[in-house]
Amino acid sequence: MFFHGIDAEHLLIQYPILSPRLTIFRQNLVQKKDRKHLLEQFGFEPVHFLESSKTYSVKSCLNSCFAFGNVVFAFSSLPQPLLQLSSHEVGVPVVDTRKANAIFIQNRDLVNEMKRLYPNIPIIIVNSKRFSHTAISDRI
């Protein structure tokens, strides 16, 4: 599975397509420098995802993604080209959030908004201290 964390306020601006090209004007100096490096290396700035594996659990992915935002999308597959950015991180040029297999949130206040935007995708409310890999795997 592939996971991407984003703040709900940024998601609402970009909905339904995530692309770094849509947020260039909001980047700080460090992000702009990183963007320049990625453009030079790959020709585009990718949307970053964490990939779960035997050595990097779903729980680890979710914990890391929640550090980036209060909404986490889970995908069983991603569009090509798929770039390997690090041992657990991949990137794609653009992704349609409506193709997610599940959406994880920690704040119940987001449930109605997420259900409105994604009526056919399971919305899973998690408490990062209590969720288990098995319970999550059964839901997605």
N, CA, C and O atoms as a GROMACS GRO file, in nm:
protein
  560
    1MET      N    1   0.084  -0.118   0.000
    1MET     CA    2   0.000   0.000   0.000
    1MET      C    3   0.089   0.125   0.000
    1MET      O    4   0.202   0.124   0.048
    2PHE      N    5   0.034   0.230  -0.056
    2PHE     CA    6   0.103   0.358  -0.065
    2PHE      C    7   0.022   0.462   0.012
    2PHE      O    8  -0.101   0.466   0.001
    3PHE      N    9   0.089   0.546   0.090
    3PHE     CA   10   0.022   0.640   0.179
    3PHE      C   11   0.073   0.782   0.156
    3PHE      O   12   0.192   0.804   0.134
    4HIS      N   13  -0.021   0.877   0.162
    4HIS     CA   14   0.014   1.018   0.146
    4HIS      C   15  -0.065   1.100   0.248
    4HIS      O   16  -0.187   1.089   0.255
    5GLY      N   17   0.006   1.182   0.327
    5GLY     CA   18  -0.058   1.268   0.425
    5GLY      C   19  -0.066   1.411   0.377
    5GLY      O   20   0.028   1.462   0.315
    6ILE      N   21  -0.179   1.475   0.405
    6ILE     CA   22  -0.201   1.613   0.362
    6ILE      C   23  -0.298   1.679   0.460
    6ILE      O   24  -0.386   1.613   0.515
    7ASP      N   25  -0.281   1.808   0.484
    7ASP     CA   26  -0.376   1.883   0.565
    7ASP      C   27  -0.506   1.901   0.488
    7ASP      O   28  -0.504   1.927   0.367
    8ALA      N   29  -0.617   1.888   0.557
    8ALA     CA   30  -0.748   1.901   0.492
    8ALA      C   31  -0.762   2.035   0.421
    8ALA      O   32  -0.822   2.041   0.313
    9GLU      N   33  -0.709   2.141   0.478
    9GLU     CA   34  -0.722   2.273   0.413
    9GLU      C   35  -0.650   2.276   0.278
    9GLU      O   36  -0.699   2.339   0.184
   10HIS      N   37  -0.536   2.210   0.267
   10HIS     CA   38  -0.464   2.204   0.139
   10HIS      C   39  -0.535   2.110   0.042
   10HIS      O   40  -0.539   2.136  -0.079
   11LEU      N   41  -0.590   2.003   0.095
   11LEU     CA   42  -0.666   1.910   0.011
   11LEU      C   43  -0.784   1.980  -0.055
   11LEU      O   44  -0.810   1.960  -0.173
   12LEU      N   45  -0.854   2.063   0.021
   12LEU     CA   46  -0.970   2.133  -0.034
   12LEU      C   47  -0.931   2.228  -0.147
   12LEU      O   48  -1.010   2.251  -0.239
   13ILE      N   49  -0.812   2.284  -0.139
   13ILE     CA   50  -0.763   2.374  -0.244
   13ILE      C   51  -0.729   2.294  -0.370
   13ILE      O   52  -0.758   2.338  -0.481
   14GLN      N   53  -0.668   2.177  -0.352
   14GLN     CA   54  -0.621   2.097  -0.466
   14GLN      C   55  -0.723   1.996  -0.518
   14GLN      O   56  -0.710   1.949  -0.630
   15TYR      N   57  -0.823   1.963  -0.439
   15TYR     CA   58  -0.918   1.857  -0.472
   15TYR      C   59  -0.964   1.864  -0.617
   15TYR      O   60  -0.992   1.973  -0.666
   16PRO      N   61  -0.970   1.752  -0.686
   16PRO     CA   62  -0.941   1.614  -0.644
   16PRO      C   63  -0.801   1.567  -0.681
   16PRO      O   64  -0.761   1.456  -0.646
   17ILE      N   65  -0.726   1.652  -0.752
   17ILE     CA   66  -0.594   1.612  -0.803
   17ILE      C   67  -0.484   1.670  -0.716
   17ILE      O   68  -0.484   1.789  -0.684
   18LEU      N   69  -0.389   1.584  -0.677
   18LEU     CA   70  -0.272   1.632  -0.603
   18LEU      C   71  -0.155   1.643  -0.701
   18LEU      O   72  -0.121   1.548  -0.771
   19SER      N   73  -0.095   1.760  -0.703
   19SER     CA   74   0.021   1.785  -0.786
   19SER      C   75   0.102   1.897  -0.723
   19SER      O   76   0.047   2.002  -0.693
   20PRO      N   77   0.232   1.876  -0.702
   20PRO     CA   78   0.314   1.983  -0.646
   20PRO      C   79   0.310   2.111  -0.728
   20PRO      O   80   0.334   2.220  -0.675
   21ARG      N   81   0.280   2.100  -0.856
   21ARG     CA   82   0.273   2.219  -0.942
   21ARG      C   83   0.163   2.315  -0.895
   21ARG      O   84   0.167   2.434  -0.924
   22LEU      N   85   0.065   2.262  -0.822
   22LEU     CA   86  -0.045   2.345  -0.775
   22LEU      C   87  -0.011   2.422  -0.648
   22LEU      O   88  -0.087   2.510  -0.607
   23THR      N   89   0.102   2.390  -0.586
   23THR     CA   90   0.137   2.454  -0.458
   23THR      C   91   0.271   2.526  -0.462
   23THR      O   92   0.324   2.560  -0.356
   24ILE      N   93   0.325   2.550  -0.577
   24ILE     CA   94   0.457   2.614  -0.589
   24ILE      C   95   0.461   2.747  -0.515
   24ILE      O   96   0.560   2.778  -0.448
   25PHE      N   97   0.357   2.826  -0.526
   25PHE     CA   98   0.355   2.960  -0.465
   25PHE      C   99   0.354   2.956  -0.313
   25PHE      O  100   0.381   3.058  -0.250
   26ARG      N  101   0.324   2.842  -0.252
   26ARG     CA  102   0.316   2.832  -0.106
   26ARG      C  103   0.440   2.772  -0.044
   26ARG      O  104   0.443   2.752   0.078
   27GLN      N  105   0.542   2.742  -0.122
   27GLN     CA  106   0.660   2.675  -0.070
   27GLN      C  107   0.755   2.772  -0.002
   27GLN      O  108   0.774   2.885  -0.045
   28ASN      N  109   0.816   2.723   0.108
   28ASN     CA  110   0.919   2.803   0.174
   28ASN      C  111   1.052   2.782   0.103
   28ASN      O  112   1.059   2.706   0.006
   29LEU      N  113   1.157   2.846   0.150
   29LEU     CA  114   1.287   2.841   0.084
   29LEU      C  115   1.343   2.699   0.076
   29LEU      O  116   1.397   2.660  -0.028
   30VAL      N  117   1.333   2.622   0.183
   30VAL     CA  118   1.383   2.484   0.184
   30VAL      C  119   1.306   2.400   0.082
   30VAL      O  120   1.366   2.322   0.008
   31GLN      N  121   1.174   2.415   0.079
   31GLN     CA  122   1.092   2.340  -0.016
   31GLN      C  123   1.125   2.378  -0.160
   31GLN      O  124   1.127   2.292  -0.248
   32LYS      N  125   1.150   2.506  -0.184
   32LYS     CA  126   1.185   2.551  -0.320
   32LYS      C  127   1.320   2.493  -0.363
   32LYS      O  128   1.338   2.457  -0.480
   33LYS      N  129   1.413   2.484  -0.270
   33LYS     CA  130   1.544   2.426  -0.300
   33LYS      C  131   1.529   2.277  -0.330
   33LYS      O  132   1.589   2.226  -0.424
   34ASP      N  133   1.449   2.207  -0.250
   34ASP     CA  134   1.422   2.065  -0.273
   34ASP      C  135   1.353   2.045  -0.407
   34ASP      O  136   1.384   1.951  -0.481
   35ARG      N  137   1.259   2.133  -0.438
   35ARG     CA  138   1.186   2.125  -0.567
   35ARG      C  139   1.284   2.139  -0.683
   35ARG      O  140   1.276   2.065  -0.781
   36LYS      N  141   1.374   2.234  -0.673
   36LYS     CA  142   1.472   2.256  -0.780
   36LYS      C  143   1.557   2.132  -0.801
   36LYS      O  144   1.583   2.091  -0.914
   37HIS      N  145   1.601   2.071  -0.691
   37HIS     CA  146   1.681   1.949  -0.699
   37HIS      C  147   1.602   1.836  -0.766
   37HIS      O  148   1.656   1.765  -0.851
   38LEU      N  149   1.476   1.818  -0.728
   38LEU     CA  150   1.392   1.713  -0.788
   38LEU      C  151   1.367   1.739  -0.936
   38LEU      O  152   1.367   1.646  -1.016
   39LEU      N  153   1.345   1.864  -0.972
   39LEU     CA  154   1.326   1.899  -1.113
   39LEU      C  155   1.451   1.866  -1.195
   39LEU      O  156   1.441   1.814  -1.306
   40GLU      N  157   1.568   1.896  -1.139
   40GLU     CA  158   1.693   1.866  -1.208
   40GLU      C  159   1.715   1.716  -1.220
   40GLU      O  160   1.763   1.667  -1.323
   41GLN      N  161   1.680   1.643  -1.115
   41GLN     CA  162   1.705   1.499  -1.113
   41GLN      C  163   1.602   1.419  -1.195
   41GLN      O  164   1.641   1.328  -1.269
   42PHE      N  165   1.473   1.454  -1.184
   42PHE     CA  166   1.368   1.373  -1.247
   42PHE      C  167   1.290   1.444  -1.358
   42PHE      O  168   1.221   1.380  -1.437
   43GLY      N  169   1.302   1.576  -1.365
   43GLY     CA  170   1.227   1.650  -1.466
   43GLY      C  171   1.093   1.700  -1.415
   43GLY      O  172   1.024   1.774  -1.485
   44PHE      N  173   1.054   1.660  -1.294
   44PHE     CA  174   0.931   1.708  -1.230
   44PHE      C  175   0.944   1.687  -1.079
   44PHE      O  176   1.025   1.608  -1.032
   45GLU      N  177   0.861   1.760  -1.007
   45GLU     CA  178   0.854   1.742  -0.862
   45GLU      C  179   0.742   1.644  -0.833
   45GLU      O  180   0.627   1.671  -0.866
   46PRO      N  181   0.773   1.529  -0.771
   46PRO     CA  182   0.671   1.428  -0.749
   46PRO      C  183   0.586   1.452  -0.624
   46PRO      O  184   0.627   1.521  -0.530
   47VAL      N  185   0.467   1.391  -0.626
   47VAL     CA  186   0.386   1.377  -0.505
   47VAL      C  187   0.449   1.260  -0.429
   47VAL      O  188   0.468   1.153  -0.487
   48HIS      N  189   0.481   1.279  -0.302
   48HIS     CA  190   0.552   1.179  -0.223
   48HIS      C  191   0.456   1.083  -0.154
   48HIS      O  192   0.351   1.124  -0.104
   49PHE      N  193   0.492   0.954  -0.154
   49PHE     CA  194   0.416   0.850  -0.086
   49PHE      C  195   0.510   0.762  -0.007
   49PHE      O  196   0.625   0.741  -0.047
   50LEU      N  197   0.461   0.711   0.105
   50LEU     CA  198   0.534   0.607   0.177
   50LEU      C  199   0.475   0.473   0.136
   50LEU      O  200   0.353   0.460   0.122
   51GLU      N  201   0.560   0.374   0.118
   51GLU     CA  202   0.516   0.241   0.077
   51GLU      C  203   0.536   0.143   0.192
   51GLU      O  204   0.646   0.130   0.245
   52SER      N  205   0.429   0.076   0.230
   52SER     CA  206   0.441  -0.023   0.337
   52SER      C  207   0.506  -0.150   0.282
   52SER      O  208   0.495  -0.182   0.164
   53SER      N  209   0.573  -0.221   0.370
   53SER     CA  210   0.643  -0.344   0.333
   53SER      C  211   0.664  -0.426   0.460
   53SER      O  212   0.620  -0.388   0.568
   54LYS      N  213   0.732  -0.537   0.445
   54LYS     CA  214   0.764  -0.619   0.562
   54LYS      C  215   0.854  -0.546   0.660
   54LYS      O  216   0.851  -0.571   0.780
   55THR      N  217   0.934  -0.454   0.607
   55THR     CA  218   1.027  -0.380   0.693
   55THR      C  219   0.976  -0.240   0.732
   55THR      O  220   1.038  -0.172   0.813
   56TYR      N  221   0.864  -0.199   0.673
   56TYR     CA  222   0.807  -0.068   0.704
   56TYR      C  223   0.655  -0.084   0.710
   56TYR      O  224   0.588  -0.087   0.607
   57SER      N  225   0.603  -0.095   0.828
   57SER     CA  226   0.463  -0.133   0.849
   57SER      C  227   0.363  -0.025   0.810
   57SER      O  228   0.398   0.093   0.794
   58VAL      N  229   0.240  -0.068   0.794
   58VAL     CA  230   0.130   0.026   0.769
   58VAL      C  231   0.123   0.128   0.882
   58VAL      O  232   0.106   0.248   0.857
   59LYS      N  233   0.138   0.082   1.005
   59LYS     CA  234   0.135   0.173   1.120
   59LYS      C  235   0.245   0.278   1.110
   59LYS      O  236   0.221   0.396   1.139
   60SER      N  237   0.365   0.237   1.070
   60SER     CA  238   0.476   0.332   1.054
   60SER      C  239   0.443   0.434   0.945
   60SER      O  240   0.468   0.553   0.960
   61CYS      N  241   0.386   0.385   0.834
   61CYS     CA  242   0.347   0.475   0.726
   61CYS      C  243   0.246   0.578   0.775
   61CYS      O  244   0.260   0.698   0.750
   62LEU      N  245   0.143   0.530   0.844
   62LEU     CA  246   0.039   0.620   0.892
   62LEU      C  247   0.095   0.721   0.991
   62LEU      O  248   0.065   0.840   0.982
   63ASN      N  249   0.176   0.675   1.085
   63ASN     CA  250   0.235   0.768   1.183
   63ASN      C  251   0.315   0.877   1.112
   63ASN      O  252   0.304   0.994   1.145
   64SER      N  253   0.396   0.838   1.015
   64SER     CA  254   0.477   0.936   0.941
   64SER      C  255   0.390   1.030   0.860
   64SER      O  256   0.415   1.150   0.856
   65CYS      N  257   0.287   0.976   0.794
   65CYS     CA  258   0.200   1.059   0.711
   65CYS      C  259   0.118   1.158   0.794
   65CYS      O  260   0.093   1.270   0.750
   66PHE      N  261   0.075   1.116   0.912
   66PHE     CA  262   0.000   1.208   0.997
   66PHE      C  263   0.086   1.325   1.044
   66PHE      O  264   0.032   1.428   1.086
   67ALA      N  265   0.216   1.312   1.039
   67ALA     CA  266   0.305   1.424   1.071
   67ALA      C  267   0.298   1.531   0.962
   67ALA      O  268   0.332   1.647   0.987
   68PHE      N  269   0.253   1.493   0.841
   68PHE     CA  270   0.243   1.587   0.729
   68PHE      C  271   0.102   1.643   0.712
   68PHE      O  272   0.084   1.743   0.643
   69GLY      N  273   0.003   1.579   0.773
   69GLY     CA  274  -0.132   1.629   0.757
   69GLY      C  275  -0.233   1.545   0.831
   69GLY      O  276  -0.204   1.434   0.876
   70ASN      N  277  -0.354   1.600   0.844
   70ASN     CA  278  -0.458   1.533   0.921
   70ASN      C  279  -0.546   1.440   0.839
   70ASN      O  280  -0.643   1.385   0.890
   71VAL      N  281  -0.513   1.423   0.712
   71VAL     CA  282  -0.581   1.329   0.623
   71VAL      C  283  -0.474   1.244   0.555
   71VAL      O  284  -0.376   1.297   0.502
   72VAL      N  285  -0.492   1.112   0.557
   72VAL     CA  286  -0.398   1.021   0.491
   72VAL      C  287  -0.474   0.936   0.391
   72VAL      O  288  -0.571   0.870   0.426
   73PHE      N  289  -0.428   0.938   0.268
   73PHE     CA  290  -0.485   0.857   0.161
   73PHE      C  291  -0.404   0.729   0.148
   73PHE      O  292  -0.282   0.730   0.158
   74ALA      N  293  -0.475   0.617   0.126
   74ALA     CA  294  -0.410   0.488   0.101
   74ALA      C  295  -0.449   0.441  -0.039
   74ALA      O  296  -0.567   0.439  -0.075
   75PHE      N  297  -0.350   0.402  -0.115
   75PHE     CA  298  -0.370   0.354  -0.252
   75PHE      C  299  -0.307   0.215  -0.264
   75PHE      O  300  -0.200   0.190  -0.208
   76SER      N  301  -0.374   0.126  -0.336
   76SER     CA  302  -0.315  -0.006  -0.360
   76SER      C  303  -0.216   0.000  -0.476
   76SER      O  304  -0.125  -0.082  -0.485
   77SER      N  305  -0.233   0.097  -0.565
   77SER     CA  306  -0.140   0.118  -0.676
   77SER      C  307  -0.136   0.266  -0.710
   77SER      O  308  -0.225   0.342  -0.673
   78LEU      N  309  -0.033   0.304  -0.781
   78LEU     CA  310  -0.014   0.444  -0.820
   78LEU      C  311   0.010   0.452  -0.971
   78LEU      O  312   0.054   0.354  -1.032
   79PRO      N  313  -0.019   0.568  -1.030
   79PRO     CA  314   0.006   0.584  -1.175
   79PRO      C  315   0.156   0.588  -1.206
   79PRO      O  316   0.238   0.619  -1.119
   80GLN      N  317   0.189   0.558  -1.327
   80GLN     CA  318   0.327   0.564  -1.375
   80GLN      C  319   0.356   0.704  -1.428
   80GLN      O  320   0.261   0.771  -1.470
   81PRO      N  321   0.478   0.752  -1.428
   81PRO     CA  322   0.597   0.682  -1.379
   81PRO      C  323   0.604   0.687  -1.226
   81PRO      O  324   0.567   0.786  -1.163
   82LEU      N  325   0.653   0.580  -1.170
   82LEU     CA  326   0.670   0.567  -1.025
   82LEU      C  327   0.820   0.576  -0.996
   82LEU      O  328   0.898   0.492  -1.041
   83LEU      N  329   0.858   0.677  -0.921
   83LEU     CA  330   1.000   0.700  -0.890
   83LEU      C  331   1.031   0.650  -0.750
   83LEU      O  332   0.954   0.674  -0.657
   84GLN      N  333   1.143   0.580  -0.735
   84GLN     CA  334   1.189   0.538  -0.602
   84GLN      C  335   1.272   0.652  -0.546
   84GLN      O  336   1.383   0.677  -0.593
   85LEU      N  337   1.221   0.720  -0.445
   85LEU     CA  338   1.290   0.837  -0.388
   85LEU      C  339   1.382   0.800  -0.273
   85LEU      O  340   1.486   0.863  -0.254
   86SER      N  341   1.344   0.698  -0.197
   86SER     CA  342   1.427   0.645  -0.088
   86SER      C  343   1.379   0.502  -0.062
   86SER      O  344   1.294   0.451  -0.136
   87SER      N  345   1.432   0.438   0.040
   87SER     CA  346   1.399   0.298   0.062
   87SER      C  347   1.249   0.275   0.086
   87SER      O  348   1.198   0.168   0.052
   88HIS      N  349   1.179   0.370   0.143
   88HIS     CA  350   1.036   0.354   0.172
   88HIS      C  351   0.949   0.461   0.106
   88HIS      O  352   0.828   0.467   0.130
   89GLU      N  353   1.010   0.544   0.023
   89GLU     CA  354   0.938   0.656  -0.035
   89GLU      C  355   0.941   0.650  -0.187
   89GLU      O  356   1.045   0.627  -0.248
   90VAL      N  357   0.823   0.672  -0.246
   90VAL     CA  358   0.810   0.676  -0.392
   90VAL      C  359   0.741   0.807  -0.430
   90VAL      O  360   0.684   0.875  -0.345
   91GLY      N  361   0.747   0.839  -0.557
   91GLY     CA  362   0.682   0.962  -0.604
   91GLY      C  363   0.621   0.943  -0.741
   91GLY      O  364   0.668   0.862  -0.821
   92VAL      N  365   0.516   1.019  -0.766
   92VAL     CA  366   0.449   1.022  -0.896
   92VAL      C  367   0.424   1.168  -0.933
   92VAL      O  368   0.419   1.253  -0.844
   93PRO      N  369   0.409   1.199  -1.062
   93PRO     CA  370   0.387   1.338  -1.102
   93PRO      C  371   0.255   1.395  -1.050
   93PRO      O  372   0.248   1.512  -1.012
   94VAL      N  373   0.151   1.314  -1.050
   94VAL     CA  374   0.018   1.361  -1.014
   94VAL      C  375  -0.066   1.240  -0.971
   94VAL      O  376  -0.042   1.129  -1.018
   95VAL      N  377  -0.163   1.262  -0.882
   95VAL     CA  378  -0.250   1.153  -0.840
   95VAL      C  379  -0.392   1.206  -0.818
   95VAL      O  380  -0.412   1.316  -0.767
   96ASP      N  381  -0.488   1.125  -0.857
   96ASP     CA  382  -0.630   1.156  -0.838
   96ASP      C  383  -0.674   1.095  -0.705
   96ASP      O  384  -0.679   0.972  -0.693
   97THR      N  385  -0.706   1.177  -0.608
   97THR     CA  386  -0.742   1.127  -0.475
   97THR      C  387  -0.870   1.045  -0.476
   97THR      O  388  -0.894   0.967  -0.384
   98ARG      N  389  -0.953   1.061  -0.578
   98ARG     CA  390  -1.076   0.983  -0.586
   98ARG      C  391  -1.050   0.836  -0.616
   98ARG      O  392  -1.142   0.754  -0.611
   99LYS      N  393  -0.926   0.803  -0.648
   99LYS     CA  394  -0.890   0.663  -0.675
   99LYS      C  395  -0.829   0.594  -0.553
   99LYS      O  396  -0.780   0.481  -0.564
  100ALA      N  397  -0.831   0.660  -0.438
  100ALA     CA  398  -0.778   0.601  -0.315
  100ALA      C  399  -0.865   0.482  -0.273
  100ALA      O  400  -0.984   0.475  -0.304
  101ASN      N  401  -0.802   0.389  -0.201
  101ASN     CA  402  -0.873   0.273  -0.149
  101ASN      C  403  -0.932   0.301  -0.010
  101ASN      O  404  -1.031   0.239   0.029
  102ALA      N  405  -0.871   0.394   0.061
  102ALA     CA  406  -0.919   0.430   0.196
  102ALA      C  407  -0.863   0.567   0.232
  102ALA      O  408  -0.763   0.612   0.177
  103ILE      N  409  -0.933   0.630   0.326
  103ILE     CA  410  -0.888   0.759   0.379
  103ILE      C  411  -0.886   0.746   0.531
  103ILE      O  412  -0.983   0.704   0.592
  104PHE      N  413  -0.774   0.783   0.589
  104PHE     CA  414  -0.758   0.778   0.735
  104PHE      C  415  -0.760   0.919   0.790
  104PHE      O  416  -0.697   1.010   0.734
  105ILE      N  417  -0.831   0.937   0.899
  105ILE     CA  418  -0.833   1.067   0.968
  105ILE      C  419  -0.823   1.040   1.118
  105ILE      O  420  -0.860   0.933   1.165
  106GLN      N  421  -0.774   1.137   1.191
  106GLN     CA  422  -0.768   1.126   1.337
  106GLN      C  423  -0.870   1.217   1.403
  106GLN      O  424  -0.893   1.207   1.524
  107ASN      N  425  -0.932   1.304   1.327
  107ASN     CA  426  -1.024   1.403   1.381
  107ASN      C  427  -1.164   1.377   1.327
  107ASN      O  428  -1.188   1.390   1.207
  108ARG      N  429  -1.255   1.340   1.415
  108ARG     CA  430  -1.394   1.312   1.374
  108ARG      C  431  -1.461   1.431   1.305
  108ARG      O  432  -1.557   1.413   1.230
  109ASP      N  433  -1.412   1.550   1.330
  109ASP     CA  434  -1.471   1.669   1.269
  109ASP      C  435  -1.457   1.669   1.117
  109ASP      O  436  -1.529   1.742   1.048
  110LEU      N  437  -1.367   1.588   1.065
  110LEU     CA  438  -1.345   1.582   0.920
  110LEU      C  439  -1.434   1.479   0.849
  110LEU      O  440  -1.438   1.477   0.726
  111VAL      N  441  -1.503   1.396   0.924
  111VAL     CA  442  -1.579   1.286   0.865
  111VAL      C  443  -1.679   1.335   0.761
  111VAL      O  444  -1.679   1.284   0.648
  112ASN      N  445  -1.763   1.429   0.793
  112ASN     CA  446  -1.867   1.473   0.700
  112ASN      C  447  -1.810   1.535   0.573
  112ASN      O  448  -1.860   1.509   0.463
  113GLU      N  449  -1.705   1.614   0.587
  113GLU     CA  450  -1.642   1.675   0.470
  113GLU      C  451  -1.581   1.568   0.380
  113GLU      O  452  -1.596   1.572   0.258
  114MET      N  453  -1.512   1.471   0.441
  114MET     CA  454  -1.450   1.364   0.362
  114MET      C  455  -1.557   1.276   0.296
  114MET      O  456  -1.539   1.234   0.181
  115LYS      N  457  -1.666   1.249   0.365
  115LYS     CA  458  -1.774   1.170   0.306
  115LYS      C  459  -1.840   1.244   0.191
  115LYS      O  460  -1.883   1.183   0.093
  116ARG      N  461  -1.850   1.375   0.202
  116ARG     CA  462  -1.907   1.456   0.095
  116ARG      C  463  -1.818   1.450  -0.030
  116ARG      O  464  -1.868   1.435  -0.142
  117LEU      N  465  -1.688   1.462  -0.009
  117LEU     CA  466  -1.594   1.461  -0.121
  117LEU      C  467  -1.571   1.321  -0.177
  117LEU      O  468  -1.551   1.304  -0.297
  118TYR      N  469  -1.574   1.222  -0.090
  118TYR     CA  470  -1.540   1.084  -0.128
  118TYR      C  471  -1.648   0.987  -0.079
  118TYR      O  472  -1.622   0.907   0.011
  119PRO      N  473  -1.766   0.993  -0.137
  119PRO     CA  474  -1.877   0.912  -0.087
  119PRO      C  475  -1.856   0.760  -0.101
  119PRO      O  476  -1.920   0.683  -0.030
  120ASN      N  477  -1.769   0.717  -0.190
  120ASN     CA  478  -1.750   0.574  -0.215
  120ASN      C  479  -1.621   0.517  -0.158
  120ASN      O  480  -1.588   0.401  -0.184
  121ILE      N  481  -1.547   0.597  -0.082
  121ILE     CA  482  -1.420   0.552  -0.026
  121ILE      C  483  -1.437   0.538   0.126
  121ILE      O  484  -1.488   0.629   0.191
  122PRO      N  485  -1.394   0.425   0.182
  122PRO     CA  486  -1.402   0.409   0.328
  122PRO      C  487  -1.323   0.517   0.401
  122PRO      O  488  -1.207   0.543   0.368
  123ILE      N  489  -1.386   0.578   0.500
  123ILE     CA  490  -1.321   0.677   0.587
  123ILE      C  491  -1.294   0.606   0.720
  123ILE      O  492  -1.388   0.560   0.785
  124ILE      N  493  -1.169   0.599   0.759
  124ILE     CA  494  -1.132   0.527   0.880
  124ILE      C  495  -1.076   0.626   0.981
  124ILE      O  496  -0.977   0.694   0.956
  125ILE      N  497  -1.143   0.632   1.095
  125ILE     CA  498  -1.098   0.720   1.203
  125ILE      C  499  -1.004   0.639   1.291
  125ILE      O  500  -1.039   0.531   1.339
  126VAL      N  501  -0.884   0.691   1.310
  126VAL     CA  502  -0.784   0.618   1.388
  126VAL      C  503  -0.732   0.704   1.502
  126VAL      O  504  -0.727   0.826   1.495
  127ASN      N  505  -0.693   0.634   1.606
  127ASN     CA  506  -0.619   0.695   1.715
  127ASN      C  507  -0.480   0.635   1.703
  127ASN      O  508  -0.464   0.515   1.722
  128SER      N  509  -0.381   0.714   1.672
  128SER     CA  510  -0.247   0.663   1.639
  128SER      C  511  -0.190   0.576   1.750
  128SER      O  512  -0.102   0.493   1.724
  129LYS      N  513  -0.237   0.592   1.872
  129LYS     CA  514  -0.183   0.511   1.981
  129LYS      C  515  -0.254   0.377   1.993
  129LYS      O  516  -0.207   0.288   2.064
  130ARG      N  517  -0.368   0.362   1.925
  130ARG     CA  518  -0.446   0.240   1.942
  130ARG      C  519  -0.464   0.155   1.817
  130ARG      O  520  -0.499   0.038   1.829
  131PHE      N  521  -0.440   0.209   1.699
  131PHE     CA  522  -0.470   0.128   1.582
  131PHE      C  523  -0.368   0.017   1.564
  131PHE      O  524  -0.252   0.028   1.603
  132SER      N  525  -0.414  -0.089   1.503
  132SER     CA  526  -0.326  -0.204   1.479
  132SER      C  527  -0.320  -0.232   1.330
  132SER      O  528  -0.412  -0.201   1.255
  133HIS      N  529  -0.211  -0.290   1.288
  133HIS     CA  530  -0.192  -0.325   1.147
  133HIS      C  531  -0.303  -0.418   1.100
  133HIS      O  532  -0.355  -0.401   0.990
  134THR      N  533  -0.340  -0.516   1.180
  134THR     CA  534  -0.443  -0.612   1.142
  134THR      C  535  -0.577  -0.544   1.122
  134THR      O  536  -0.644  -0.570   1.022
  135ALA      N  537  -0.617  -0.459   1.215
  135ALA     CA  538  -0.746  -0.391   1.203
  135ALA      C  539  -0.750  -0.303   1.078
  135ALA      O  540  -0.853  -0.295   1.010
  136ILE      N  541  -0.641  -0.238   1.048
  136ILE     CA  542  -0.636  -0.153   0.930
  136ILE      C  543  -0.636  -0.238   0.803
  136ILE      O  544  -0.709  -0.207   0.709
  137SER      N  545  -0.556  -0.344   0.800
  137SER     CA  546  -0.549  -0.430   0.683
  137SER      C  547  -0.685  -0.490   0.649
  137SER      O  548  -0.716  -0.511   0.532
  138ASP      N  549  -0.764  -0.518   0.749
  138ASP     CA  550  -0.897  -0.573   0.727
  138ASP      C  551  -0.991  -0.472   0.664
  138ASP      O  552  -1.089  -0.510   0.600
  139ARG      N  553  -0.962  -0.343   0.679
  139ARG     CA  554  -1.051  -0.237   0.631
  139ARG      C  555  -1.017  -0.191   0.489
  139ARG      O  556  -1.103  -0.135   0.421
  140ILE      N  557  -0.892  -0.213   0.445
  140ILE     CA  558  -0.852  -0.163   0.313
  140ILE      C  559  -0.818  -0.275   0.217
  140ILE      O  560  -0.782  -0.250   0.102
   0.00000   0.00000   0.00000
